[in-house]
Amino acid sequence: MDRELHVNKLWTTVDSLWQIVSYSFHEVLPKFLLMAVVLCLVTSDVAQTYGREAVLDRMLAGKEYDFISWETRTALAKIGIELTAPQNGMSLADQVSFVRRFMQRVADEQNLEGQISQLYTDPTVKDPLSASAQLRRQRDALRAQIAVRQNLAEAILQEQVESVLAEEGFAVGGQVIPPLRFRFTPLPYVLIISRRDKIERIDQRELIPGLTVDQFGPIEDAVDKRFNVSSLITPIGGLSAYPTMLPESSSLDFTIETEAHEWTHNFLYFSYVGLHYDDDPVAREINETTAVIVQHEIGQRVLQRYYPDLVPPPAPPQPATPPAETTPPINRPPEFDFNAEMRLTRVHVDQLLASGQITQAESYMDARRIVFVQHGYEIRKLNQAYFAFYGAYNAQPGGSPEAGNDPVGPAVQALRKHSASLGDFVRAIATVHSLADVRRLTRQ
């Protein structure tokens, strides 16, 4: 589900903002424990003039995401809603109804946008501007309604997820720490950079949302050629800035799960697996796998509490013995198993790279990408960077296919099964420094 990155270099303390808020709005200070950490938060070391960081800065000039401007705008909006807290005057039923209506408006607006796009791509429509006039007026009216209601919808959803997090022991004095705060916003794309001789992410850059797919290839090619690396530009499903960034979606279960996922990154930020997210591939995989586990468990519990009609029905029990064949079996070609084929691909790529056959591995991945596309999986680019990104989300039972035989994900899953509660599991992850630590905790 999740296609997102952990935003590095955030959460430096802004003491002056904390003091200003505390003087004027002391009654809401508990909610601002971490909200004060949002303005002018991006820091970096001074890069060498000809180092990779500096060269990437020049190559991506005008294409990198401006987090400072986004944080400033978002902080002002969040502070306003925190001070008034209009959701506190609403009944639980009214809050749930408000969120449902908000999501329906989002769905209606997205549907209208799709109809408009269809008119502009239909060659039989000679004047799409006139043909879409009424649809555009309806869309713009809905967009205005969504904008007016966004802050309140976010506030309600935040509290709903926090209510379950609090039950797992993440609250101090009734306030979840860190407070869960998110913003519906267009998400940046991310540029993933991996080594060629090994599937290992060595750099990442967040790029502006306005990039188009035809611009991805030239950027990737330039980066690959300049640094002899493997790169990939990909969309993401959320981003753990603070407040966290979520795409505007009409799917309640997706939104709630993504809230919980990104909050987990924020909780783990000052642990080893958070502080070393960018420079330790094992720490990153532990972090991401933990976040996926949390999103599924918390997401289901929030739906059961507030939106029970959206909880998927349990899977039907499997019969102890398969039914006897009543008709002769038909010889059909086996169905394409994406997980099995992707795992096979990753394992073989790892073997080729381990033996130094880099060009052979890359040719193999190109050929395999065509196979996946032929079976309906629209993978634009299959390379080391693809596996370095998607292989980090290793929470699928038995291990995610993009991770191949990597042992980190299964070890984290084993620790969750060993833990008495989800809260105990996450707090245990906050103490680990290595895969060996995860295994040691599982044995205790």
Long-range contacts (C-beta under 8 A, 24 or more apart in sequence): 1-237, 1-254, 1-257, 1-258, 1-292, 1-295, 2-237, 2-238, 2-257, 2-258, 2-261, 2-291, 2-292, 2-295, 2-393, 3-234, 3-235, 3-236, 3-237, 3-238, 4-187, 4-236, 4-237, 4-238, 4-239, 4-240, 4-258, 4-261, 4-262, 5-190, 5-204, 5-206, 5-236, 5-239, 5-240, 6-240, 6-265, 6-274, 6-277, 6-278, 6-284, 6-287, 6-288, 7-67, 7-206, 7-239, 7-240, 7-241, 8-277, 8-278, 9-41, 9-42, 9-43, 9-44, 10-37, 10-41, 10-42, 10-67, 10-241, 10-242, 10-269, 11-37, 11-41, 11-242, 11-266, 11-269, 11-270, 12-37, 12-41, 12-43, 13-37, 14-38, 14-39, 14-40, 14-41, 21-79, 25-83, 28-82, 28-83, 28-85, 30-173, 30-174, 30-175, 31-82, 31-175, 31-179, 32-79, 32-82, 33-175, 33-177, 33-178, 33-179, 34-177, 34-178, 34-179, 34-181, 34-242, 34-266, 35-75, 35-78, 35-79, 35-82, 35-179, 35-181, 35-243, 37-242, 38-71, 38-72, 38-74, 38-75, 38-78, 38-242, 38-243, 39-71, 39-72, 39-75, 40-68, 40-71, 40-72, 41-67, 41-68, 41-71, 41-242, 42-67, 42-68, 52-203, 52-227, 53-203, 55-226, 55-227, 56-203, 56-205, 56-223, 59-219, 59-222, 59-223, 59-226, 60-191, 60-205, 60-207, 60-219, 63-207, 63-208, 63-211, 63-219, 64-205, 64-206, 64-207, 64-208, 65-188, 65-206, 65-207, 65-208, 65-209, 66-208, 67-206, 67-241, 70-185, 70-241, 70-245, 71-241, 74-183, 74-185, 74-243, 77-151, 77-183, 78-151, 78-181, 78-183, 78-243, 80-151, 81-151, 81-152, 81-154, 81-155, 85-155, 86-152, 86-155, 87-152, 87-155, 87-156, 87-159, 90-156, 92-306, 95-156, 95-160, 96-306, 96-307, 98-149, 98-152, 98-153, 98-156, 99-153, 99-156, 99-157, 99-252, 100-252, 100-307, 102-146, 102-149, 102-150, 102-153, 103-153, 103-250, 103-251, 103-252, 103-255, 104-250, 105-142, 105-145, 105-146, 105-149, 106-146, 106-248, 106-249, 106-250, 107-250, 108-142, 109-139, 109-142, 109-143, 109-146, 110-250, 112-138, 112-139, 112-142, 113-139, 146-248, 150-184, 154-182, 154-183, 154-184, 157-182, 157-255, 157-256, 157-259, 158-182, 158-259, 160-256, 160-302, 160-305, 160-306, 161-256, 161-259, 161-260, 161-263, 161-298, 161-302, 163-302, 163-305, 164-298, 164-301, 164-302, 164-305, 165-260, 165-263, 165-298, 168-421, 168-422, 168-423, 168-426, 169-421, 169-423, 169-424, 169-427, 170-267, 170-423, 170-426, 178-242, 178-263, 178-266, 178-267, 180-259, 180-263, 181-242, 181-243, 181-244, 182-243, 182-244, 182-245, 182-246, 182-258, 182-259, 182-262, 183-243, 183-244, 183-245, 183-246, 184-246, 184-247, 184-248, 185-245, 185-246, 185-247, 185-248, 186-247, 186-248, 187-235, 187-236, 187-237, 187-238, 187-239, 187-245, 187-246, 187-247, 188-236, 188-239, 189-216, 189-233, 189-234, 189-235, 189-236, 190-233, 190-234, 190-235, 190-236, 190-389, 191-219, 191-220, 191-223, 191-231, 191-232, 191-233, 192-231, 192-232, 192-233, 192-234, 192-385, 192-386, 192-388, 192-389, 193-223, 193-227, 193-229, 193-230, 193-231, 193-385, 194-229, 194-230, 194-231, 194-232, 194-383, 194-384, 194-385, 194-387, 194-388, 195-229, 195-230, 195-384, 196-228, 196-229, 196-230, 196-358, 196-362, 196-384, 197-353, 197-356, 197-358, 198-353, 198-384, 199-346, 199-349, 199-350, 199-353, 199-384, 199-387, 199-388, 199-391, 200-281, 200-384, 200-388, 201-281, 201-284, 201-385, 201-388, 201-389, 201-392, 202-229, 204-278, 206-239, 207-233, 213-380, 216-380, 220-381, 229-385, 230-362, 230-383, 230-384, 230-385, 230-388, 231-383, 231-385, 232-381, 232-383, 232-385, 232-386, 232-389, 234-386, 234-389, 238-262, 240-265, 240-266, 242-266, 252-303, 252-307, 252-310, 253-299, 253-303, 253-310, 256-298, 256-299, 256-302, 256-303, 257-295, 257-296, 257-298, 257-299, 258-295, 260-294, 260-295, 260-298, 260-299, 260-302, 261-291, 261-292, 261-294, 261-295, 262-291, 263-294, 264-290, 264-291, 264-294, 264-295, 264-426, 265-291, 267-426, 267-430, 268-426, 268-429, 268-430, 271-429, 271-430, 271-431, 271-432, 272-432, 272-433, 273-429, 273-430, 273-432, 281-388, 281-392, 282-408, 282-434, 282-435, 283-433, 284-392, 285-391, 285-392, 285-394, 285-403, 285-406, 285-408, 285-409, 285-412, 286-408, 286-412, 286-429, 286-432, 286-435, 286-438, 287-429, 288-392, 288-393, 288-394, 288-395, 289-392, 289-393, 289-394, 289-395, 289-408, 289-409, 289-412, 289-413, 290-412, 290-425, 290-426, 290-429, 292-393, 292-395, 293-395, 293-412, 293-413, 293-416, 293-422, 293-425, 294-422, 294-426, 296-395, 297-422, 298-422, 336-375, 338-372, 338-375, 338-377, 338-401, 339-396, 339-401, 340-401, 341-368, 341-371, 341-372, 341-401, 342-372, 342-401, 342-402, 343-399, 343-401, 343-404, 345-382, 346-387, 346-391, 346-401, 346-402, 346-403, 346-404, 347-404, 347-405, 349-384, 349-387, 349-404, 350-404, 350-405, 353-384, 407-435, 408-435, 408-438, 411-435, 411-438, 411-439, 411-442, 412-438, 414-439, 414-442, 415-441, 415-442, 418-442
